[in-house]
């Protein structure tokens, strides 16, 4: 069953209704598998609505149009009008469910479809007990299809209700007396309906089952690839952290430590010097103290910018872009505070992207940085008009950016090509933080 953590697709429609079947067929042919992950999750809205439309057409044709034609031309009986009554009620239910799907309310929609389908299957079985095999399979179809759209607990409840519904239909078919209308109806009509409808429903159920099973296999494969990527990313991060510690050790040894050693020597000389000489030595020592403080501040700023601690991205990014080596236009209205790990990852991704633009973009490169947040999703877009590069050839900087974002569940998107600039989008979902 579907996990409750599975996010529902955006309510915005990706394609018009009339193009839905064409889009699904085109995606199936392009997919590595006809029963793949994409068709279930990337096209969730289209797949759901085409199912409802097909289910509506099936009930309208088999339970309304066909019985009415038989009533008018072959066999005038209230038995056929009973089919029409059940079919009309179920079509109304499906129309309401389709409107709910348009509003992206998948769980309510599929619940309504399942409940209506159970009642309709029981109704048809009561009207015509010999149709039990067809109705039993039909009762399974929406529940099997519902798996990606409902929570695990509700799915288990639906499974139990479906089993109870099939049992109730069996009881109705076994103990309901056969009416005179059914007894005197042409046997070939009933036989033809069962011969056609039974394999169609069986095929329908099997296609859905294989579709969901293939999507599960694809998801497992993707999770395995993701685990491998995270393991490699963790190794790179550990290596980078070790290299950064060694760099800090060198900077402290070659920078601040030298000032402190010189300061110690000057203080020792001043202790044994005459008063006039002592004053000049102390003045020189005071200058060394200032230099040591400046050096330590420079190192501390390189580790974690103070503005990022005190003011978040709203203060750190303007300072970063103001000191960039290329012209930068910054657009970040209404950006608030976020967890420190998120702010640090986005800040350093922006810093790395600006350095890359300055280093590889060319002399006339200009950059636009846009920060956008909505419903817990924070995205930093860095676009430049530079030379661009081959997106498949990622250097150390882009790898570090990817690793930083992956460590906090974010994503890095790169859109570039030689001669047309570069756009880098760093995205992090903070809704669960």
C-alpha positions in Angstrom: 0.0 0.0 0.0 1.0 3.6 -0.4 3.0 5.3 2.3 1.4 8.2 4.0 4.6 10.1 3.4 4.1 10.0 -0.3 3.6 13.5 -1.6 0.7 14.2 -3.9 1.5 15.7 -7.3 0.9 19.4 -7.8 -2.7 20.5 -8.4 -1.6 22.4 -11.5 -2.5 20.4 -14.6 0.4 19.4 -16.7 -1.6 18.6 -19.9 -5.1 19.3 -21.1 -7.7 16.6 -20.5 -8.1 15.8 -24.2 -4.4 15.1 -24.5 -4.2 12.7 -21.4 -4.4 9.4 -23.3 -1.8 10.5 -25.9 0.6 11.7 -23.2 0.3 8.4 -21.3 0.8 6.3 -24.4 3.8 8.4 -25.5 5.4 8.1 -22.0 4.8 4.3 -22.0 6.6 3.9 -25.4 9.5 6.1 -24.2 9.7 4.4 -20.8 12.2 1.6 -20.2 9.2 -0.4 -19.0 5.5 -0.1 -20.0 4.7 -0.7 -16.3 7.2 1.8 -14.9 7.7 4.1 -12.0 7.1 7.2 -14.2 3.6 6.2 -15.3 2.5 5.9 -11.7 4.3 8.7 -9.9 5.3 11.3 -12.4 1.9 11.2 -14.2 -0.2 10.5 -11.2 -3.0 13.0 -12.0 -3.3 12.0 -15.7 -3.3 8.3 -14.8 -5.9 8.7 -12.2 -8.3 10.7 -14.3 -8.0 8.4 -17.3 -8.9 5.5 -15.1 -12.0 7.3 -13.8 -12.9 8.3 -17.4 -12.6 4.7 -18.6 -14.5 3.3 -15.6 -17.3 5.9 -16.3 -17.4 4.8 -19.9 -17.5 1.2 -19.0 -20.5 1.6 -16.6 -22.3 3.9 -19.0 -21.9 1.5 -21.9 -22.4 -1.8 -20.1 -25.0 -0.8 -17.5 -27.0 2.0 -19.3 -26.6 2.0 -23.1 -26.5 -1.7 -23.6 -29.5 -2.6 -21.4 -31.6 0.2 -22.9 -30.9 -1.0 -26.4 -31.8 -4.6 -25.3 -34.9 -3.2 -23.7 -36.0 -1.3 -26.8 -35.1 -4.0 -29.4 -34.9 -7.4 -27.8 -36.5 -8.0 -24.4 -38.8 -5.5 -22.6 -38.3 -6.3 -19.0 -38.0 -4.5 -15.7 -34.9 -6.6 -15.1 -33.0 -4.6 -17.7 -34.3 -1.3 -16.2 -32.7 -2.5 -12.9 -29.3 -2.5 -14.6 -30.0 1.0 -15.9 -30.9 2.3 -12.4 -27.7 0.9 -10.9 -25.6 2.2 -13.8 -27.0 5.7 -13.6 -26.3 5.8 -9.8 -22.7 4.6 -10.3 -22.1 7.1 -13.2 -23.2 10.0 -10.9 -20.7 8.7 -8.3 -17.9 8.6 -10.8 -18.7 12.1 -12.1 -18.4 13.4 -8.5 -15.2 11.5 -8.1 -13.8 13.0 -11.3 -14.4 16.5 -10.0 -12.6 15.6 -6.7 -9.7 14.3 -8.8 -9.6 17.6 -10.7 -9.2 19.3 -7.3 -6.3 17.0 -6.5 -8.2 15.3 -3.7 -7.2 11.8 -4.8 -7.9 10.0 -1.5 -11.4 11.2 -1.2 -12.0 10.5 -4.9 -10.8 6.9 -4.9 -12.7 6.3 -1.6 -15.9 7.4 -3.2 -15.3 5.3 -6.3 -14.6 2.2 -4.2 -17.7 2.6 -2.0 -19.9 3.2 -5.0 -18.4 0.3 -6.9 -19.1 -2.1 -4.0 -22.7 -1.0 -3.7 -23.2 -1.1 -7.5 -21.7 -4.6 -7.7 -24.0 -5.8 -5.0 -26.9 -4.2 -6.8 -26.2 -5.9 -10.1 -25.7 -9.2 -8.4 -29.1 -8.9 -6.7 -30.7 -8.0 -10.0 -29.0 -10.8 -11.9 -27.3 -13.5 -9.6 -25.7 -15.3 -12.6 -23.4 -12.3 -13.2 -21.6 -12.9 -9.9 -18.2 -13.8 -11.5 -18.1 -10.5 -13.4 -19.2 -8.4 -10.5 -16.7 -10.1 -8.1 -13.8 -9.1 -10.4 -15.3 -5.6 -10.9 -15.4 -5.0 -7.2 -11.6 -5.5 -7.1 -10.6 -3.1 -9.8 -10.8 0.3 -8.0 -9.2 -1.1 -4.8 -6.3 -2.5 -6.7 -5.8 0.8 -8.6 -6.1 2.8 -5.4 -2.7 1.6 -4.0 -0.6 4.6 -4.9 -3.3 7.1 -3.8 -4.3 6.1 -0.3 -2.6 5.6 3.0 -1.5 2.1 4.2 -4.1 1.9 7.0 -7.0 2.9 4.7 -5.7 0.5 2.0 -5.9 -2.4 4.5 -9.4 -1.5 5.5 -10.4 -1.3 1.8 -8.9 -4.8 1.3 -11.0 -6.2 4.1 -14.2 -4.5 3.0 -13.7 -5.8 -0.6 -13.3 -9.4 0.8 -16.5 -8.8 2.7 -18.3 -7.4 -0.3 -17.4 -10.4 -2.5 -18.6 -12.7 0.3 -21.9 -10.7 0.5 -22.3 -11.0 -3.3 -21.8 -14.7 -3.1 -24.5 -15.0 -0.4 -26.8 -12.8 -2.5 -26.2 -14.9 -5.6 -26.7 -18.2 -3.7 -29.8 -17.4 -1.7 -31.7 -14.8 -3.8 -34.5 -16.5 -5.8 -34.2 -16.2 -9.5 -37.0 -13.9 -10.8 -39.3 -14.7 -13.7 -37.7 -11.9 -15.7 -34.2 -13.5 -15.3 -35.6 -17.0 -15.9 -37.3 -16.0 -19.2 -34.5 -13.7 -20.4 -32.6 -14.9 -23.5 -29.7 -17.0 -22.3 -27.4 -15.9 -25.1 -27.6 -12.3 -23.8 -26.3 -13.3 -20.3 -23.7 -15.7 -21.8 -22.4 -13.1 -24.2 -22.1 -10.5 -21.4 -20.2 -12.9 -19.1 -17.9 -14.2 -21.9 -16.9 -10.6 -22.9 -16.8 -8.9 -19.5 -15.1 -11.6 -17.4 -11.7 -11.7 -19.4 -11.8 -7.9 -19.8 -12.1 -7.3 -16.0 -9.5 -10.0 -15.3 -7.0 -8.4 -17.8 -7.8 -5.0 -16.2 -6.9 -6.2 -12.8 -3.7 -7.9 -13.9 -2.5 -4.9 -15.8 -2.9 -2.7 -12.7 -1.2 -5.3 -10.5 1.7 -5.6 -12.8 1.9 -1.9 -13.2 2.1 -1.4 -9.4 4.6 -4.3 -9.0 6.9 -2.9 -11.7 6.8 0.5 -10.1 7.7 -1.0 -6.8 10.7 -2.8 -8.4 11.8 0.5 -10.0 11.4 2.3 -6.7 13.6 -0.3 -5.0 16.2 0.1 -7.7 16.2 3.9 -7.4 16.5 3.6 -3.6 19.5 1.3 -4.1 21.1 3.8 -6.5 20.4 6.6 -4.0 22.0 4.6 -1.2 25.1 4.1 -3.4 25.2 7.8 -4.2 24.8 8.7 -0.5 27.6 6.4 0.5 29.9 7.9 -2.2 28.8 11.4 -1.1 29.6 10.6 2.5 33.0 9.4 1.6 33.7 12.6 -0.4 32.4 14.7 2.5 34.7 13.0 5.0 37.6 13.4 2.7 36.8 17.1 2.1 36.5 17.6 5.9 39.9 16.0 6.5 41.4 18.2 3.8 39.7 21.3 5.3 41.2 20.5 8.7 44.6 20.1 7.2 44.2 23.4 5.4 43.2 25.2 8.6 46.2 23.6 10.4 48.5 25.0 7.7 46.8 28.4 7.8 47.1 28.6 11.5 50.7 27.5 11.4 51.8 29.8 8.6 49.6 32.7 9.6 48.3 33.3 13.1 51.0 31.2 14.8 53.8 33.2 13.2 52.4 36.4 14.6 52.1 34.9 18.1 55.7 33.5 18.0 57.0 36.9 16.9 54.9 38.5 19.6 56.4 36.2 22.3 59.9 37.1 21.1 59.1 40.9 21.2 57.7 40.6 24.7 60.8 38.7 25.9 63.0 41.4 24.4 60.9 44.2 25.9 61.2 42.5 29.4 65.0 42.9 29.3 65.3 46.1 27.3 65.8 49.7 28.5 62.7 51.8 29.0 63.2 53.7 25.7 63.8 50.6 23.7 61.0 48.8 25.6 58.4 51.3 24.5 59.2 50.8 20.8 59.2 47.0 21.2 55.7 47.1 22.9 54.4 49.3 20.1 55.6 46.8 17.6 54.1 44.0 19.7 50.7 45.8 19.7 50.8 45.9 15.9 51.5 42.2 15.8 48.5 41.6 18.1 46.3 43.5 15.7 47.6 41.5 12.8 47.0 38.2 14.6 43.4 39.2 15.4 42.8 40.2 11.8 44.3 36.8 10.6 42.2 34.8 13.0 39.1 36.7 12.0 39.9 36.0 8.3 40.2 32.3 9.1 37.0 32.3 11.2 35.1 34.1 8.4 36.2 31.4 5.9 34.9 28.7 8.2 31.4 30.1 8.8 30.4 33.7 7.9 29.3 35.7 11.0 26.5 37.3 9.1 25.0 33.9 8.3 24.9 33.2 12.1 23.3 36.5 13.0 21.1 37.3 10.1 20.8 34.2 8.0 20.6 34.2 4.2 18.9 37.6 4.3 22.1 39.3 5.5 24.8 36.9 4.3 23.9 36.7 0.6 23.9 40.5 0.0 27.4 40.7 1.6 28.5 37.7 -0.5 27.2 39.1 -3.8 28.5 42.6 -3.0 32.1 41.3 -2.8 31.8 38.9 -5.8 34.3 39.2 -8.7 31.5 39.6 -11.2 28.5 41.9 -11.3 25.6 40.3 -9.5 21.9 41.2 -9.3 20.2 39.8 -6.2 16.5 39.2 -5.8 15.4 37.8 -2.5 12.4 39.6 -1.1 10.7 38.0 2.0 13.4 35.3 2.8 13.2 34.3 6.4 15.3 32.2 8.7 15.9 28.5 8.2 17.8 25.7 10.0 21.5 26.4 10.1 22.4 23.4 8.0 20.0 24.6 5.2 21.3 28.2 5.3 24.9 27.0 5.2 24.4 24.6 2.3 22.6 27.2 0.2 25.1 29.9 1.1 28.1 27.8 0.1 26.4 26.6 -3.1 25.8 30.2 -4.1 29.4 31.1 -3.2 30.8 28.2 -5.2 28.5 29.1 -8.2 29.7 32.8 -8.1 33.3 31.6 -8.1 32.7 29.3 -11.0 31.0 32.1 -13.0 34.0 34.5 -12.3 36.5 31.8 -13.2 35.0 30.2 -16.2 32.3 32.6 -17.5 34.4 35.1 -19.4 35.2 38.8 -19.1 31.6 40.1 -19.7 29.9 37.6 -17.4 27.0 38.9 -15.2 25.1 36.9 -12.7 21.5 37.0 -11.3 20.8 35.3 -7.9 17.2 34.7 -7.0 16.0 33.2 -3.7 12.4 31.9 -3.6 10.6 30.2 -0.8 7.0 28.8 -0.8 5.3 26.2 1.4 8.6 25.2 3.1 10.5 24.9 -0.2 13.6 27.1 -0.5 15.2 27.5 -3.9 18.3 29.5 -4.8 18.8 30.1 -8.6 22.2 31.4 -9.9 22.0 32.3 -13.6 24.9 33.8 -15.6 25.4 34.8 -19.3 28.9 33.3 -19.5 30.4 30.7 -21.8 28.6 27.7 -20.3 30.0 24.2 -20.2 29.3 20.6 -20.9 26.9 19.5 -18.1 28.2 16.0 -18.1 31.7 17.2 -17.2 31.3 18.2 -13.5 34.2 19.5 -11.6 35.1 19.4 -7.9 33.0 22.5 -7.2 29.8 21.1 -8.6 30.4 17.8 -6.9 30.8 19.6 -3.5 27.6 21.5 -4.1 25.7 18.3 -4.9 27.2 16.6 -1.8 26.2 19.5 0.5 22.6 19.5 -0.7 22.3 15.7 -0.7 23.5 15.6 3.0 20.4 17.6 4.0 17.9 16.1 1.5 18.2 18.8 -1.1 18.7 18.7 -4.9 21.0 20.5 -7.3 19.8 21.1 -10.9 22.2 22.3 -13.6 21.0 23.7 -17.0 23.9 24.7 -19.2 25.6 24.1 -22.6 28.7 25.6 -24.3 27.9 29.1 -25.5 24.6 29.7 -23.7 25.3 30.4 -20.1 24.6 28.5 -16.9 21.7 28.2 -14.5 22.1 26.4 -11.2 19.2 25.7 -8.9 19.7 24.6 -5.4 16.5 23.4 -3.7 15.8 22.3 -0.2 12.5 21.2 1.4 12.4 22.6 5.0 8.8 21.6 5.8 10.0 18.6 7.8 12.8 20.4 9.6 
